[in-house]
Amino acid sequence: MVSGQDHPQRGRIAEDGEHRFPVRVYFEDTDAGGVVYHANYLRFMERARSDMLACAGIDQRSALEAGEGLYAITELAVRYRRAAKLDDALVIASKVRKLGAARCVIQQTVSRGAEIMAEAEVTAAFVTPEGRPRRQPLPFVEALKSFNGSHIKG
């Protein structure tokens, strides 16, 4: 039985609609020099996006099991600015920038305090279990609008 305090790390939705997800850099995240390996930034961002959906009430597992579909990354652009290191406390901030019928564009920033370590623009398409694009369920679209919805473009 898991106690009330033993839960996986969760992010939060800030007052401005930005999702914020804390990550600690562990030894396994680094190369031999103690610097975060570039691909691990993508892992951190994926966790943050998954948590963002969960915080919005979007249950990807249930949608997939019901045959509705799931989100798949179709485009990704990353800019690495600084090296994160062993034991750094990072925050991954995520904002929905664009919402279309079948896709959304999410801006993500990995920061250590006020210092930006990496930035990404991620396009996620909603696809059927067979991998074909389809319209996002309306409740998902409405939930995604809460992530900085005042700035979302169609």
C-alpha positions, 0 to 999 in steps of 0.5 A: 500500500502506498502512503499518502506521501509516496507519490511520483513527482507532479507538476503544477499549473501556475497562475499564468496558465504555464505548466511547471514541472520540477526535475532533479539531475541525477548521475544517470542523466549525465555524461562522464563529465557530469553534464546532462546528456543532450537527449535527456533534455528530451526525456525531461520535456516528455515527462513535463508534457505528459504531466501537463496533460494529466494536470489538465485531466487528459487521460491518454491511457484511457483514450488509447484503450477506448480506441480514441487515440493518443498524441504523437510528436510530429515535429521538434526543434530544440535549442541548447543554451547552457549545460545543466549539471549533476544535482541541478534543480531544473524546472520545465515550463510548458505553454500551449502556443497553437491549437489546430483540429488535430495538433497542438504546438507546445513551447517548452523551456528548461531552466535552472533558476532564471537561467535558460538551459534549453528551449523547444517547440514541439508539435504533437498530433492526435492520432488513431491507434493505427497512427492516422491523424484525427481531430482531438477530442473536444474535451482535450482541446478545451483542457489544453486552452487552460495552458496560457489560453489567452495567447493560443493561436488557431 
